[in-house]
Amino acid sequence: MEKLISVIVPVYNTEAYLEKCIKSITEQTYKNLEIILIDDESTDRCPQICDSWGKRDARIKVIHKKNAGPSAARNVALAIAKGEYIGFVDSDDWIEPDLYESVMHIFNTHNPDIVAFDGNRINDNGEIYATTDSLVEGVLTADEGVTQLLKGNISNYLWNKVYKRKIFADARLPEGRLWEDMALLYQIFFIAKKIYVTYILLLIHFLIFPLLAQVVLFFCSGSLSKDINPITLGHIFLARYERHNLVKKRLPVEAKKYSLLPTALSARRLFDASLWAEVDFETLERAKEFLKENKTTILKSVKDKRYWVYYHLPRLYSLGRVFVHKLGKIKKGKL
């Protein structure tokens, strides 16, 4: 008999895409599925769509809960999931018809704890926005898998992987935060004894906001604007900070090479952002302490002169922050 896969779908205000998402799961060639729809107090027609599908397909369980974000929704589903395997699908995405059949073939053949696959991204016009088919087929150890996560060869998302449920026994998503996938993935990758990576494109990731990529590029360029919320910057720093602390205990060389500098960048940007809006004080202090503790490595590794000014001429750095802040107000009317 086919082993049961629990497919977890957190749902919030995606009525334009939800039907296609659910349909793509129910029409899988692999039939032994438990489909858990967690409605996170949507204010559109998502609750009705979920209930309608729950009546049409006995494999579907619908849970309506008070809004608390996707992490809380996924945690609720993880607590009740009965499947031996766990998959995640975002409610604005859809999956190829043979996703779970292909994945289960890999589980049955190689017996990994995690199977990582890939997919296409499409924009709001239905055109392929990006194809991330850079994965190399094969088996990885936990340490090798984490290294590939750090390098970006395996993406830091939950939805393009299927997992044995047992690795979630003592692991849950942090609630009330963004970038929650990263916070959990490194924990469960280290728990896994074997990870199988396949280059096969098995999922379509729909970009509701095609301009998001432009915002990310703008953010990564080193500029800061009011459009990037300081609270969000705090969440990004925490995810990278926790990742770095986890990785450096087991893979200190990789941590220094791949995770220290992104964490430092998030810490400095959070410090800059604290000038124009209130940030979480505890997170900000943790960011400043991180920059202090890793001063030598950062200065040796980064060409960006702003770090040198930050460490050696803090008053000048603060004046520069004020100047950029005021200039931004004049130019953008936002800062």
MOTA-V522675 format. One record per backbone hydrogen bond with DSSP energy under -0.5 kcal/mol. NH is the residue of the N-H (numbers start at 0). CO is the residue of the C=O. Records with the same first field share a line. If there is no record, write none. Layout:
# MOTA-V522675
NH=CO, CO
This chain:
# MOTA-V522675
4=31
5=84
6=4, 33
7=5, 86
8=6, 35
10=37
16=13
17=13
18=14
20=16
21=17
22=18
23=19
24=20, 21
25=21
26=22
27=24
28=96
30=28
32=30
33=4
34=32, 58
35=6, 33
36=34, 60
37=8, 35
38=36, 62
39=10, 37
40=38
48=44
49=45
50=46
51=47
52=48
53=49
54=50
55=51
56=52
59=56
60=34
62=36
64=38, 62
72=68
73=69
74=70
75=71
76=72
77=73
78=74
79=75, 76
80=76
83=3
84=3
85=162
86=5
87=160
88=7
90=9
92=89
93=203
95=201
98=95
101=97
102=98
103=99
104=100
105=101
106=102
107=103
108=104
109=105
110=105, 106
112=193
113=193
114=161
115=195
116=159
117=199
119=202
120=129
121=204
122=126
125=122
128=120
129=120
131=118
132=130
136=134
137=196
139=194
144=140
145=141
146=142
147=143
148=144
149=145
150=146
151=147, 148
152=147
153=147
156=154
160=157
161=114
162=85
163=112
164=83
166=163
167=164
168=165
170=167
175=67
176=173
182=178
183=179
184=180
185=181
186=183
187=183
188=184
189=185
190=186
191=187
194=139
195=113
196=137, 194
197=115
201=117, 199
202=117
203=93
204=119, 202
205=203
206=121
207=205
209=207
211=208
212=209
214=210
215=211
216=212
217=213
218=214
219=215
220=216, 217
221=218
222=217
227=224
228=226
232=228
233=229
234=230
235=231
236=232
237=233
238=234
239=235
240=236
241=237
242=238
243=239
244=240
245=241
246=242
247=243
248=244
249=245, 246
250=246
254=250
255=251
256=252
257=253
258=253, 254
259=254
262=258
263=259
264=260
265=261
266=262
267=263
268=264
269=265
270=266
271=267
272=268
273=269
274=271
275=272
276=272
283=279
284=280
285=281
286=282
287=283
288=284
289=285
290=286
291=287
292=288
293=289
294=291
297=293
298=294
299=295
300=296
301=297
306=303
307=303
308=304
309=305
310=306
311=307
312=308
316=312
317=313
318=314
319=315
320=316
321=317
322=318
323=319
324=320
325=321
326=322
327=323
328=324
329=325
330=326
331=327
332=327, 328
333=327
